[in-house]
Amino acid sequence: MLGFTAELVSSPRADSETSMSEQPVFEAAFPYQDDVLALPVTDLDQASQWYAKHFGMREVERRDQPVPTVILERDGTRIGFAINGGDPSQDGAAVLVSGIEPLRDEFQATGLEIGNERIDERDGKRFKVFFIVAPDGLCYYFHEEIREK
């Protein structure tokens, strides 16, 4: 069981059925620890470049205070990285998506290794999931609810 709690707020796309031709979309991101906009890293430039290349994100904000931070975005979902002294091996994010299978294929095409692909059940719902551990040590749990057709 993941150590995160969050109320999932669905966008209109989150409720649509996923087809194999649908473009994958990041719907929302939830931190394992405290703040999805301050995941711990040691190099902001390296983080920004890696997540742009491998997760298809783009840099939308950079600031120095209270700690050096860079915010990236994909499909309106923001994930931030900060030089805050945190332990990346103990942090990461759960990312709710639509189009999880095309997303997996997209990630594999950039050279990412997909881990622990499976079906999870929680709160009476079933989710198709997979994990990615980034080079910075942060772990990502990508998940999509399985909807009956």
C-alpha positions in Angstrom: 0.0 0.0 0.0 1.3 3.4 -1.0 1.8 6.0 1.7 -0.3 8.7 0.1 -3.8 10.0 0.5 -5.6 12.3 -1.8 -9.0 12.9 -3.1 -9.0 12.2 -6.8 -10.7 15.0 -8.8 -11.6 13.8 -12.2 -11.4 15.9 -15.3 -13.7 15.2 -18.2 -11.0 13.1 -19.8 -10.5 10.9 -16.7 -14.0 9.6 -17.1 -13.8 8.7 -20.7 -13.0 5.2 -21.8 -9.4 4.7 -22.9 -8.8 3.5 -26.4 -5.5 2.2 -27.8 -5.2 5.2 -30.1 -5.9 7.8 -27.4 -3.0 10.0 -26.5 -1.9 9.4 -22.9 -2.7 12.2 -20.5 -1.4 13.0 -17.0 -4.6 13.7 -15.0 -3.2 14.4 -11.5 -0.2 13.8 -9.3 -0.1 13.1 -5.6 3.1 13.0 -3.5 4.2 10.1 -1.3 5.5 12.5 1.3 4.6 16.2 1.7 4.6 18.2 -1.5 4.3 17.1 -5.2 5.8 20.5 -6.1 9.0 19.9 -4.0 10.2 16.4 -4.7 13.9 16.2 -3.5 16.7 16.3 -6.1 20.3 17.5 -6.1 20.5 19.2 -9.5 17.6 21.2 -11.0 19.0 21.4 -14.5 19.6 17.7 -14.7 16.1 17.0 -13.3 14.4 19.4 -15.7 16.2 17.9 -18.7 15.6 14.3 -17.7 11.8 14.7 -17.0 11.4 16.7 -20.2 13.0 14.0 -22.3 11.5 10.9 -20.6 8.2 12.0 -19.1 7.3 14.6 -21.9 7.1 17.4 -19.4 8.1 21.1 -19.9 9.5 23.5 -17.5 7.0 26.2 -16.4 8.6 27.8 -13.4 11.9 28.2 -11.6 12.5 29.9 -8.3 15.3 30.3 -5.7 13.2 30.9 -2.6 12.6 29.4 -0.1 14.7 26.7 -1.8 15.8 26.3 -5.4 12.9 24.7 -7.2 11.8 23.9 -10.7 8.2 23.1 -11.7 7.4 21.0 -14.8 4.1 20.3 -16.3 2.4 17.9 -18.7 -1.3 18.1 -19.6 -1.9 20.6 -16.9 -0.5 18.4 -14.2 2.5 19.8 -12.3 5.4 18.1 -10.6 8.1 20.1 -8.9 11.6 19.3 -7.9 13.6 21.1 -5.1 17.0 21.1 -3.6 15.6 20.7 -0.1 17.8 18.1 1.6 15.1 15.4 1.3 15.9 11.7 0.5 14.6 11.0 -3.1 14.7 7.2 -2.4 11.9 7.8 0.1 9.8 10.0 -2.1 8.0 10.2 -5.5 4.5 10.6 -6.8 1.5 8.7 -7.8 0.4 9.9 -11.2 -3.2 9.3 -12.3 -3.3 9.0 -16.1 -5.6 8.1 -19.0 -4.2 6.0 -21.7 -1.8 4.0 -19.5 -0.9 1.5 -22.2 0.2 4.1 -24.8 2.0 5.9 -22.0 3.9 2.8 -21.2 4.9 2.4 -24.8 5.9 6.1 -25.0 8.1 5.7 -21.9 9.7 2.5 -23.2 10.5 4.3 -26.5 12.6 6.8 -24.5 14.5 4.0 -22.9 12.7 3.8 -19.6 12.5 0.5 -17.8 8.9 -0.2 -16.7 8.7 -2.0 -13.4 6.1 -4.1 -11.6 3.3 -3.8 -14.2 0.1 -5.2 -12.5 -3.5 -4.7 -11.5 -4.1 -3.1 -8.1 -7.4 -3.1 -6.2 -8.3 -0.4 -3.6 -11.5 1.2 -2.4 -13.5 -1.2 -4.5 -11.8 -0.1 -7.8 -9.3 -1.8 -10.0 -6.3 0.0 -11.5 -3.8 -0.9 -14.1 -0.4 0.3 -12.8 3.3 0.4 -13.3 6.3 1.9 -11.6 9.3 3.9 -12.8 12.3 4.7 -10.7 14.1 7.8 -12.1 17.9 8.1 -11.9 17.5 10.6 -9.1 15.9 7.8 -7.0 12.3 9.2 -7.1 9.7 6.5 -7.6 6.6 7.0 -9.7 3.4 5.0 -9.5 1.4 5.5 -12.8 -2.1 4.3 -12.5 -5.4 4.3 -14.5 -8.7 3.0 -13.3 -10.0 0.1 -15.2 -13.5 0.9 -16.3 -16.0 -1.7 -17.4 -17.1 -1.2 -21.0 
